Amino acid sequence: MVPAFRRLESVLADIFQEVEEDLRRDKAAEYWKRYGRYIIAAAVFIVVATAAYVGWKEYRQRQLTAYGERFAAALTLVQQKKEAEALAAFDALAKDAGVGYGTLARFRAAAVKSHQGDRAGAAAIYEAVARDGGVDPLYAELALLYYVLEMLESGDPADLAKRLEPLLAPKGAWRYSARELAAILALRTGDAGKAREHFTALADDPKTPNGVRARAAEMLRALKQ
């Protein structure tokens, strides 16, 4: 009886396994019938998206290379003293390239205008960059610093000092240059005490760049006389 029972048990196990496999196949077929088109669509989307991404990267790289060449060509015009042509080239690049090379082009255009003596024109460009929400905050702050520098003699000292305040933060990237400008603005208004405070902070900070610290120390000596 036992051997016969075991044979029966083995046969039943095989039958159950076959039934289970059939059920799995039927279930898979049912799932495929119901969701197959979505699976195919997803697979096609992945392939197309991957191809599009690779294509976009290649296009973007070619575009950046072209922008770099245009920027270099504009710099060459500056070196050749063809400033009007350089300004036109920088302006066109700023419009086409957006951020990145576009921002660099705007900075260089402002520098050219400043060199020409057009401080108001340079300041206008720097202010536009500083207010541009698409520009990296680091460069926006640098543009603000340059704006204050261009307006140092003609601008309202109180307004310029207020603009500089955010740049004076303890961990600000441009805090040392900003504090030096703040000290000069204080001197413009006759506030020697405020100027001395800024110069002392620069002279006492071991992290202050050497050139800035040396100028601060020199100004402190001058203010004591």
Phi, psi and chi 1 to 4 in degrees:
 res  aa     phi    psi   chi1   chi2   chi3   chi4
   1 MET       -  -42.3  -76.9  -66.8  -65.9      -
   2 VAL   -62.7  -49.1  173.6      -      -      -
   3 PRO   -59.2  -40.7  -25.6   36.2      -      -
   4 ALA   -64.6  -40.7      -      -      -      -
   5 PHE   -63.8  -40.2  177.4   77.1      -      -
   6 ARG   -65.9  -37.9  -74.2 -179.9  177.3  173.9
   7 ARG   -63.8  -42.9  -77.2 -163.3  -60.6  -86.0
   8 LEU   -61.4  -42.0  178.2   59.5      -      -
   9 GLU   -61.7  -40.0 -174.8 -179.9   41.0      -
  10 SER   -66.1  -42.6  176.3      -      -      -
  11 VAL   -64.0  -44.4  169.8      -      -      -
  12 LEU   -61.9  -39.3  -71.1  174.6      -      -
  13 ALA   -61.9  -42.1      -      -      -      -
  14 ASP   -63.4  -42.0  -69.1  -19.8      -      -
  15 ILE   -63.7  -46.3  -68.6  173.2      -      -
  16 PHE   -60.9  -39.0  -74.6  137.6      -      -
  17 GLN   -64.1  -43.3 -177.0  175.7   -5.0      -
  18 GLU   -63.9  -42.0  -70.1  179.0    7.0      -
  19 VAL   -62.2  -42.9  169.9      -      -      -
  20 GLU   -62.0  -42.4 -173.6  176.8   -8.8      -
  21 GLU   -64.9  -39.8  -70.1  175.9   -5.7      -
  22 ASP   -62.5  -43.0  -71.7  -19.5      -      -
  23 LEU   -62.3  -40.7  -72.6  173.9      -      -
  24 ARG   -63.5  -42.3  -80.3 -159.2  -62.5  -94.6
  25 ARG   -63.9  -42.0  -77.5 -164.9  -65.4  -90.7
  26 ASP   -64.0  -40.8  -69.5  -17.3      -      -
  27 LYS   -65.1  -42.6 -161.0   68.0  172.6  179.5
  28 ALA   -62.9  -42.1      -      -      -      -
  29 ALA   -63.1  -40.2      -      -      -      -
  30 GLU   -64.8  -44.6 -178.4 -177.3  -16.0      -
  31 TYR   -61.5  -44.1  -80.3  143.1      -      -
  32 TRP   -63.2  -41.8  179.9 -102.5      -      -
  33 LYS   -61.5  -37.4 -177.0  177.3  179.4 -179.4
  34 ARG   -82.7  -40.6 -176.0  179.1  -59.3  177.0
  35 TYR  -116.8    1.6  -57.3  112.0      -      -
  36 GLY   -56.0  -44.5      -      -      -      -
  37 ARG   -64.5  -31.4   62.1 -179.4 -179.0  -84.9
  38 TYR   -71.5  -37.6  -59.9  113.3      -      -
  39 ILE   -64.1  -43.1  -64.7  172.0      -      -
  40 ILE   -63.0  -44.5  -68.1  173.6      -      -
  41 ALA   -61.0  -40.9      -      -      -      -
  42 ALA   -64.9  -42.2      -      -      -      -
  43 ALA   -63.5  -43.4      -      -      -      -
  44 VAL   -63.4  -40.9  169.7      -      -      -
  45 PHE   -61.1  -43.5  172.8   78.5      -      -
  46 ILE   -61.2  -43.9  -69.1  170.9      -      -
  47 VAL   -64.1  -46.6  171.6      -      -      -
  48 VAL   -64.9  -42.7  171.3      -      -      -
  49 ALA   -63.5  -41.2      -      -      -      -
  50 THR   -63.4  -45.4  -58.4      -      -      -
  51 ALA   -62.8  -40.5      -      -      -      -
  52 ALA   -65.1  -40.3      -      -      -      -
  53 TYR   -64.4  -45.3  174.3   70.1      -      -
  54 VAL   -62.5  -43.8  171.8      -      -      -
  55 GLY   -62.2  -41.1      -      -      -      -
  56 TRP   -64.4  -42.3  166.2 -109.7      -      -
  57 LYS   -60.6  -43.4  -77.2 -173.2   64.3  177.3
  58 GLU   -65.5  -42.2  -67.6  176.9   -7.1      -
  59 TYR   -63.2  -44.6  165.1   75.6      -      -
  60 ARG   -63.1  -39.3 -174.4   58.9  178.9  161.4
  61 GLN   -64.6  -42.2 -173.5   58.2   48.9      -
  62 ARG   -63.5  -39.1  -70.3 -165.3  -58.8  -89.8
  63 GLN   -65.0  -45.2 -167.1  177.2   49.5      -
  64 LEU   -63.5  -38.5  -71.5  175.2      -      -
  65 THR   -61.9  -42.4  -60.2      -      -      -
  66 ALA   -64.8  -41.4      -      -      -      -
  67 TYR   -63.5  -41.0  -70.7  152.7      -      -
  68 GLY   -61.7  -40.5      -      -      -      -
  69 GLU   -66.1  -39.7  -68.2  172.3   -8.4      -
  70 ARG   -66.4  -38.7  -71.7  171.9   60.8 -177.6
  71 PHE   -64.7  -44.7 -175.9   74.7      -      -
  72 ALA   -61.9  -39.8      -      -      -      -
  73 ALA   -64.5  -39.2      -      -      -      -
  74 ALA   -66.1  -39.4      -      -      -      -
  75 LEU   -63.1  -37.4  -70.0  178.0      -      -
  76 THR   -62.1  -39.5  -60.5      -      -      -
  77 LEU   -62.4  -37.7  -69.6  172.7      -      -
  78 VAL   -63.1  -45.8  173.9      -      -      -
  79 GLN   -62.1  -29.9  -65.3  169.5   -6.0      -
  80 GLN   -86.6    8.4  -65.6  172.8  -15.0      -
  81 LYS    65.9   18.8  -50.0  -65.4 -175.8 -177.1
  82 LYS   -95.0   67.6  -61.1  177.9  179.8  178.6
  83 GLU   -68.7  -35.4  -65.7 -177.8  -21.3      -
  84 ALA   -64.0  -43.3      -      -      -      -
  85 GLU   -67.4  -37.7  -65.9  178.3   37.0      -
  86 ALA   -63.7  -43.1      -      -      -      -
  87 LEU   -62.1  -39.9  -75.5  172.7      -      -
  88 ALA   -64.9  -39.8      -      -      -      -
  89 ALA   -67.3  -42.8      -      -      -      -
  90 PHE   -64.9  -40.1  -75.3  132.2      -      -
  91 ASP   -63.4  -43.6 -177.0   58.7      -      -
  92 ALA   -65.0  -41.3      -      -      -      -
  93 LEU   -66.4  -39.2 -177.2   57.3      -      -
  94 ALA   -61.5  -36.7      -      -      -      -
  95 LYS   -74.1  -35.5  -68.9  176.2 -179.9  176.9
  96 ASP   -83.0  -40.1  -65.7  -18.9      -      -
  97 ALA   -88.7  -17.6      -      -      -      -
  98 GLY    67.8 -129.7      -      -      -      -
  99 VAL   -76.0  180.0  -64.7      -      -      -
 100 GLY    77.0 -117.8      -      -      -      -
 101 TYR   -61.6  -29.7  -83.1  112.0      -      -
 102 GLY   -62.6  -42.3      -      -      -      -
 103 THR   -66.2  -44.0  -59.2      -      -      -
 104 LEU   -59.6  -40.7  -69.3  176.7      -      -
 105 ALA   -62.2  -39.1      -      -      -      -
 106 ARG   -66.9  -40.7  -66.2  162.2   80.8 -178.6
 107 PHE   -61.6  -44.2  -90.1   99.4      -      -
 108 ARG   -68.4  -36.8  -70.2  -59.1  -57.7  175.5
 109 ALA   -62.9  -41.7      -      -      -      -
 110 ALA   -64.0  -40.0      -      -      -      -
 111 ALA   -63.0  -39.6      -      -      -      -
 112 VAL   -64.0  -45.2  170.0      -      -      -
 113 LYS   -63.1  -39.7  -76.6 -174.9  175.2  -67.7
 114 SER   -62.8  -42.1 -179.1      -      -      -
 115 HIS   -62.6  -31.8 -178.2  -97.5      -      -
 116 GLN   -77.6   -8.3  -68.4  176.5  -31.3      -
 117 GLY    94.5    1.4      -      -      -      -
 118 ASP   -89.7   74.0 -176.2    4.8      -      -
 119 ARG   -66.3  -35.7  -70.1 -172.5  172.1  -84.1
 120 ALA   -64.8  -41.3      -      -      -      -
 121 GLY   -64.6  -41.7      -      -      -      -
 122 ALA   -63.8  -44.0      -      -      -      -
 123 ALA   -61.9  -37.5      -      -      -      -
 124 ALA   -62.9  -40.2      -      -      -      -
 125 ILE   -67.1  -45.4  -65.5  175.9      -      -
 126 TYR   -62.0  -40.3  -73.3  132.1      -      -
 127 GLU   -65.4  -39.1 -175.5  173.4   30.1      -
 128 ALA   -63.7  -41.0      -      -      -      -
 129 VAL   -64.9  -43.6  174.1      -      -      -
 130 ALA   -62.6  -30.8      -      -      -      -
 131 ARG   -91.5   -4.8  -66.2  179.1 -178.9  -84.1
 132 ASP   -78.4  111.1 -170.9  -20.1      -      -
 133 GLY   -65.7  -16.4      -      -      -      -
 134 GLY   -84.5  -10.9      -      -      -      -
 135 VAL   -82.9  141.8  173.7      -      -      -
 136 ASP   -54.3  133.9 -174.4  -68.8      -      -
 137 PRO   -52.8  -34.6  -28.3   36.3      -      -
 138 LEU   -60.5  -44.1 -176.9   67.9      -      -
 139 TYR   -78.1  -30.0  -62.8  110.9      -      -
 140 ALA   -63.8  -41.3      -      -      -      -
 141 GLU   -67.9  -37.9  -69.1  176.4   -3.9      -
 142 LEU   -63.9  -40.6  178.4   59.7      -      -
 143 ALA   -62.3  -38.7      -      -      -      -
 144 LEU   -64.1  -40.3  176.1   56.8      -      -
 145 LEU   -61.0  -44.7 -165.1   68.6      -      -
 146 TYR   -66.6  -35.8  -86.3  117.5      -      -
 147 TYR   -58.8  -48.5  168.6   80.1      -      -
 148 VAL   -61.9  -39.8  173.5      -      -      -
 149 LEU   -61.9  -42.9 -176.4   61.5      -      -
 150 GLU   -67.8  -31.5  -66.2  -66.5  -17.5      -
 151 MET   -97.2    9.1  -60.6  -64.8  -68.6      -
 152 LEU   -57.2  -38.4 -159.4   56.5      -      -
 153 GLU   -91.9  -31.4  -64.6  179.9    4.9      -
 154 SER  -104.8  -18.8   60.5      -      -      -
 155 GLY   -80.7  168.8      -      -      -      -
 156 ASP   -74.6  116.5  175.5   17.5      -      -
 157 PRO   -56.2  -39.5  -24.8   35.4      -      -
 158 ALA   -65.4  -42.6      -      -      -      -
 159 ASP   -65.6  -42.8  173.7   65.2      -      -
 160 LEU   -65.7  -41.0  -64.0  176.8      -      -
 161 ALA   -63.1  -38.7      -      -      -      -
 162 LYS   -65.3  -39.1 -174.6  175.7 -178.5  179.9
 163 ARG   -64.6  -31.2  -69.6  176.4 -175.4 -115.1
 164 LEU   -76.7  -21.3  -79.7  177.0      -      -
 165 GLU   -50.7  -46.1  -72.9  178.7    1.5      -
 166 PRO   -62.5  -25.8  -22.2   34.6      -      -
 167 LEU   -80.1   -9.8  -55.2 -172.9      -      -
 168 LEU   -87.9    2.3  -62.9  174.0      -      -
 169 ALA   -55.0  145.3      -      -      -      -
 170 PRO   -52.0  -31.8  -27.7   35.5      -      -
 171 LYS  -110.3   15.7  -66.8 -175.1  178.6 -179.4
 172 GLY   -63.8  140.4      -      -      -      -
 173 ALA   -64.9  -30.9      -      -      -      -
 174 TRP  -113.6   24.7  -46.2  107.7      -      -
 175 ARG   -62.2  -34.2   60.7 -171.1 -178.9  -82.2
 176 TYR   -71.2  -46.2  -59.4  112.1      -      -
 177 SER   -65.4  -38.0  -64.1      -      -      -
 178 ALA   -64.5  -40.0      -      -      -      -
 179 ARG   -68.6  -36.7 -170.9  169.8  -66.3  -77.7
 180 GLU   -63.1  -43.1 -173.2  173.9   22.6      -
 181 LEU   -65.8  -37.9  -71.9  177.6      -      -
 182 ALA   -62.0  -38.0      -      -      -      -
 183 ALA   -65.6  -42.1      -      -      -      -
 184 ILE   -64.9  -40.1  -64.5  171.9      -      -
 185 LEU   -63.8  -37.1  -72.9  169.8      -      -
 186 ALA   -63.6  -39.1      -      -      -      -
 187 LEU   -64.5  -35.4  -71.7  176.3      -      -
 188 ARG   -62.3  -33.2  -88.6 -161.5   61.2 -163.8
 189 THR   -91.1    0.1   60.7      -      -      -
 190 GLY    83.0   11.0      -      -      -      -
 191 ASP   -90.8   79.7 -168.9  -14.0      -      -
 192 ALA   -64.1  -33.9      -      -      -      -
 193 GLY   -63.2  -44.4      -      -      -      -
 194 LYS   -65.9  -40.5 -170.1   67.8  173.9  178.2
 195 ALA   -62.6  -43.9      -      -      -      -
 196 ARG   -62.2  -37.5 -168.7  177.8  -64.1  108.6
 197 GLU   -61.5  -45.2  178.4 -175.8  -31.7      -
 198 HIS   -66.7  -45.1  -75.3  -53.3      -      -
 199 PHE   -65.1  -37.1  -75.9  130.6      -      -
 200 THR   -64.4  -42.4  -60.6      -      -      -
 201 ALA   -60.6  -39.0      -      -      -      -
 202 LEU   -70.4  -41.8  -69.5  170.6      -      -
 203 ALA   -69.2  -30.6      -      -      -      -
 204 ASP   -89.0  -15.9  -68.2  -13.2      -      -
 205 ASP   -83.4  116.1 -172.2  -16.7      -      -
 206 PRO   -65.3  -16.2   23.4  -33.5      -      -
 207 LYS   -89.2   -6.2  -66.6 -177.0  179.5 -179.7
 208 THR   -63.3  132.8  -59.5      -      -      -
 209 PRO   -54.5  144.8  -27.1   36.3      -      -
 210 ASN   -54.1  -45.1  -67.2  -26.5      -      -
 211 GLY   -62.3  -43.7      -      -      -      -
 212 VAL   -66.3  -42.0  176.8      -      -      -
 213 ARG   -64.0  -40.5 -172.6 -172.3  -61.2  113.5
 214 ALA   -63.7  -42.0      -      -      -      -
 215 ARG   -66.6  -37.4  -71.8 -166.5  -63.0  -87.0
 216 ALA   -64.8  -43.6      -      -      -      -
 217 ALA   -63.4  -40.1      -      -      -      -
 218 GLU   -64.5  -41.2 -175.7  177.2  -13.6      -
 219 MET   -67.0  -35.9  -70.6  -58.3  -60.8      -
 220 LEU   -64.8  -39.5  -76.2  172.7      -      -
 221 ARG   -64.9  -39.8  -74.2 -167.4  -64.0  -90.8
 222 ALA   -66.6  -37.6      -      -      -      -
 223 LEU   -71.6  -20.1  -71.9  171.1      -      -
 224 LYS   -80.5  -18.1  -72.4  179.1 -179.2  179.8
 225 GLN   -77.4      -  -63.3  176.7   -1.5      -
